[in-house]
C-alpha cells in the first residue's frame, strides 16, 4: 500500500491503534 498523503496514513494509523487498544 503506497500512501501518497501523510495525513491519511497518520490518521489511519491512529484509528487502527485506537481500535486495537479499545478492542483489547
mmCIF file of the N, C-alpha and C atoms, coordinates in Angstrom:
data_MODEL
# 
_entry.id   MODEL 
# 
loop_
_atom_site.group_PDB 
_atom_site.id 
_atom_site.type_symbol 
_atom_site.label_atom_id 
_atom_site.label_alt_id 
_atom_site.label_comp_id 
_atom_site.label_asym_id 
_atom_site.label_entity_id 
_atom_site.label_seq_id 
_atom_site.pdbx_PDB_ins_code 
_atom_site.Cartn_x 
_atom_site.Cartn_y 
_atom_site.Cartn_z 
_atom_site.occupancy 
_atom_site.B_iso_or_equiv 
_atom_site.pdbx_formal_charge 
_atom_site.auth_seq_id 
_atom_site.auth_comp_id 
_atom_site.auth_asym_id 
_atom_site.auth_atom_id 
_atom_site.pdbx_PDB_model_num 
ATOM 1  N N  . UNK A 1 1  ? 0.849   -1.209 0.000  1.00 0.00 ? 1  UNK A N  1 
ATOM 2  C CA . UNK A 1 1  ? 0.000   0.000  0.000  1.00 0.00 ? 1  UNK A CA 1 
ATOM 3  C C  . UNK A 1 1  ? 0.882   1.256  0.000  1.00 0.00 ? 1  UNK A C  1 
ATOM 4  N N  . UNK A 1 2  ? 0.817   2.032  -1.033 1.00 0.00 ? 2  UNK A N  1 
ATOM 5  C CA . UNK A 1 2  ? 1.630   3.261  -1.076 1.00 0.00 ? 2  UNK A CA 1 
ATOM 6  C C  . UNK A 1 2  ? 0.781   4.453  -0.663 1.00 0.00 ? 2  UNK A C  1 
ATOM 7  N N  . UNK A 1 3  ? 1.167   5.066  0.436  1.00 0.00 ? 3  UNK A N  1 
ATOM 8  C CA . UNK A 1 3  ? 0.397   6.240  0.924  1.00 0.00 ? 3  UNK A CA 1 
ATOM 9  C C  . UNK A 1 3  ? 0.997   7.518  0.354  1.00 0.00 ? 3  UNK A C  1 
ATOM 10 N N  . UNK A 1 4  ? 0.251   8.201  -0.484 1.00 0.00 ? 4  UNK A N  1 
ATOM 11 C CA . UNK A 1 4  ? 0.767   9.459  -1.048 1.00 0.00 ? 4  UNK A CA 1 
ATOM 12 C C  . UNK A 1 4  ? 0.555   10.598 -0.062 1.00 0.00 ? 4  UNK A C  1 
ATOM 13 N N  . UNK A 1 5  ? -0.550  10.540 0.662  1.00 0.00 ? 5  UNK A N  1 
ATOM 14 C CA . UNK A 1 5  ? -0.839  11.620 1.640  1.00 0.00 ? 5  UNK A CA 1 
ATOM 15 C C  . UNK A 1 5  ? -0.442  11.166 3.033  1.00 0.00 ? 5  UNK A C  1 
ATOM 16 N N  . UNK A 1 6  ? 0.432   11.914 3.658  1.00 0.00 ? 6  UNK A N  1 
ATOM 17 C CA . UNK A 1 6  ? 0.869   11.539 5.025  1.00 0.00 ? 6  UNK A CA 1 
ATOM 18 C C  . UNK A 1 6  ? -0.298  11.672 5.994  1.00 0.00 ? 6  UNK A C  1 
ATOM 19 N N  . UNK A 1 7  ? -1.141  12.667 5.759  1.00 0.00 ? 7  UNK A N  1 
ATOM 20 C CA . UNK A 1 7  ? -2.279  12.885 6.669  1.00 0.00 ? 7  UNK A CA 1 
ATOM 21 C C  . UNK A 1 7  ? -3.132  11.620 6.772  1.00 0.00 ? 7  UNK A C  1 
ATOM 22 N N  . UNK A 1 8  ? -3.467  11.059 5.611  1.00 0.00 ? 8  UNK A N  1 
ATOM 23 C CA . UNK A 1 8  ? -4.314  9.849  5.602  1.00 0.00 ? 8  UNK A CA 1 
ATOM 24 C C  . UNK A 1 8  ? -3.596  8.705  6.313  1.00 0.00 ? 8  UNK A C  1 
ATOM 25 N N  . UNK A 1 9  ? -2.293  8.578  6.042  1.00 0.00 ? 9  UNK A N  1 
ATOM 26 C CA . UNK A 1 9  ? -1.515  7.488  6.678  1.00 0.00 ? 9  UNK A CA 1 
ATOM 27 C C  . UNK A 1 9  ? -1.539  7.648  8.191  1.00 0.00 ? 9  UNK A C  1 
ATOM 28 N N  . UNK A 1 10 ? -1.254  8.860  8.651  1.00 0.00 ? 10 UNK A N  1 
ATOM 29 C CA . UNK A 1 10 ? -1.216  9.105  10.108 1.00 0.00 ? 10 UNK A CA 1 
ATOM 30 C C  . UNK A 1 10 ? -2.607  8.868  10.695 1.00 0.00 ? 10 UNK A C  1 
ATOM 31 N N  . UNK A 1 11 ? -3.617  9.377  10.026 1.00 0.00 ? 11 UNK A N  1 
ATOM 32 C CA . UNK A 1 11 ? -4.985  9.221  10.542 1.00 0.00 ? 11 UNK A CA 1 
ATOM 33 C C  . UNK A 1 11 ? -5.336  7.735  10.628 1.00 0.00 ? 11 UNK A C  1 
ATOM 34 N N  . UNK A 1 12 ? -5.040  7.013  9.587  1.00 0.00 ? 12 UNK A N  1 
ATOM 35 C CA . UNK A 1 12 ? -5.330  5.567  9.577  1.00 0.00 ? 12 UNK A CA 1 
ATOM 36 C C  . UNK A 1 12 ? -4.597  4.859  10.708 1.00 0.00 ? 12 UNK A C  1 
ATOM 37 N N  . UNK A 1 13 ? -3.338  5.219  10.889 1.00 0.00 ? 13 UNK A N  1 
ATOM 38 C CA . UNK A 1 13 ? -2.552  4.565  11.953 1.00 0.00 ? 13 UNK A CA 1 
ATOM 39 C C  . UNK A 1 13 ? -3.180  4.858  13.306 1.00 0.00 ? 13 UNK A C  1 
ATOM 40 N N  . UNK A 1 14 ? -3.553  6.110  13.521 1.00 0.00 ? 14 UNK A N  1 
ATOM 41 C CA . UNK A 1 14 ? -4.149  6.493  14.818 1.00 0.00 ? 14 UNK A CA 1 
ATOM 42 C C  . UNK A 1 14 ? -5.456  5.721  15.020 1.00 0.00 ? 14 UNK A C  1 
ATOM 43 N N  . UNK A 1 15 ? -6.274  5.659  13.983 1.00 0.00 ? 15 UNK A N  1 
ATOM 44 C CA . UNK A 1 15 ? -7.565  4.957  14.099 1.00 0.00 ? 15 UNK A CA 1 
ATOM 45 C C  . UNK A 1 15 ? -7.321  3.476  14.390 1.00 0.00 ? 15 UNK A C  1 
ATOM 46 N N  . UNK A 1 16 ? -6.377  2.880  13.653 1.00 0.00 ? 16 UNK A N  1 
ATOM 47 C CA . UNK A 1 16 ? -6.081  1.446  13.848 1.00 0.00 ? 16 UNK A CA 1 
ATOM 48 C C  . UNK A 1 16 ? -5.587  1.214  15.268 1.00 0.00 ? 16 UNK A C  1 
ATOM 49 N N  . UNK A 1 17 ? -4.678  2.058  15.714 1.00 0.00 ? 17 UNK A N  1 
ATOM 50 C CA . UNK A 1 17 ? -4.130  1.894  17.072 1.00 0.00 ? 17 UNK A CA 1 
ATOM 51 C C  . UNK A 1 17 ? -5.253  2.064  18.103 1.00 0.00 ? 17 UNK A C  1 
ATOM 52 N N  . UNK A 1 18 ? -6.054  3.087  17.941 1.00 0.00 ? 18 UNK A N  1 
ATOM 53 C CA . UNK A 1 18 ? -7.153  3.323  18.889 1.00 0.00 ? 18 UNK A CA 1 
ATOM 54 C C  . UNK A 1 18 ? -8.105  2.133  18.892 1.00 0.00 ? 18 UNK A C  1 
ATOM 55 N N  . UNK A 1 19 ? -8.412  1.617  17.723 1.00 0.00 ? 19 UNK A N  1 
ATOM 56 C CA . UNK A 1 19 ? -9.354  0.483  17.648 1.00 0.00 ? 19 UNK A CA 1 
ATOM 57 C C  . UNK A 1 19 ? -8.731  -0.728 18.334 1.00 0.00 ? 19 UNK A C  1 
ATOM 58 N N  . UNK A 1 20 ? -7.472  -0.981 18.038 1.00 0.00 ? 20 UNK A N  1 
ATOM 59 C CA . UNK A 1 20 ? -6.800  -2.163 18.629 1.00 0.00 ? 20 UNK A CA 1 
ATOM 60 C C  . UNK A 1 20 ? -6.776  -2.022 20.156 1.00 0.00 ? 20 UNK A C  1 
ATOM 61 N N  . UNK A 1 21 ? -6.487  -0.823 20.619 1.00 0.00 ? 21 UNK A N  1 
ATOM 62 C CA . UNK A 1 21 ? -6.407  -0.614 22.084 1.00 0.00 ? 21 UNK A CA 1 
ATOM 63 C C  . UNK A 1 21 ? -7.803  -0.777 22.688 1.00 0.00 ? 21 UNK A C  1 
ATOM 64 N N  . UNK A 1 22 ? -8.801  -0.303 21.988 1.00 0.00 ? 22 UNK A N  1 
ATOM 65 C CA . UNK A 1 22 ? -10.178 -0.381 22.562 1.00 0.00 ? 22 UNK A CA 1 
ATOM 66 C C  . UNK A 1 22 ? -10.628 -1.846 22.564 1.00 0.00 ? 22 UNK A C  1 
ATOM 67 N N  . UNK A 1 23 ? -10.328 -2.548 21.504 1.00 0.00 ? 23 UNK A N  1 
ATOM 68 C CA . UNK A 1 23 ? -10.755 -3.959 21.411 1.00 0.00 ? 23 UNK A CA 1 
ATOM 69 C C  . UNK A 1 23 ? -10.102 -4.770 22.531 1.00 0.00 ? 23 UNK A C  1 
ATOM 70 N N  . UNK A 1 24 ? -8.824  -4.486 22.777 1.00 0.00 ? 24 UNK A N  1 
ATOM 71 C CA . UNK A 1 24 ? -8.119  -5.296 23.799 1.00 0.00 ? 24 UNK A CA 1 
ATOM 72 C C  . UNK A 1 24 ? -8.567  -4.880 25.182 1.00 0.00 ? 24 UNK A C  1 
# 
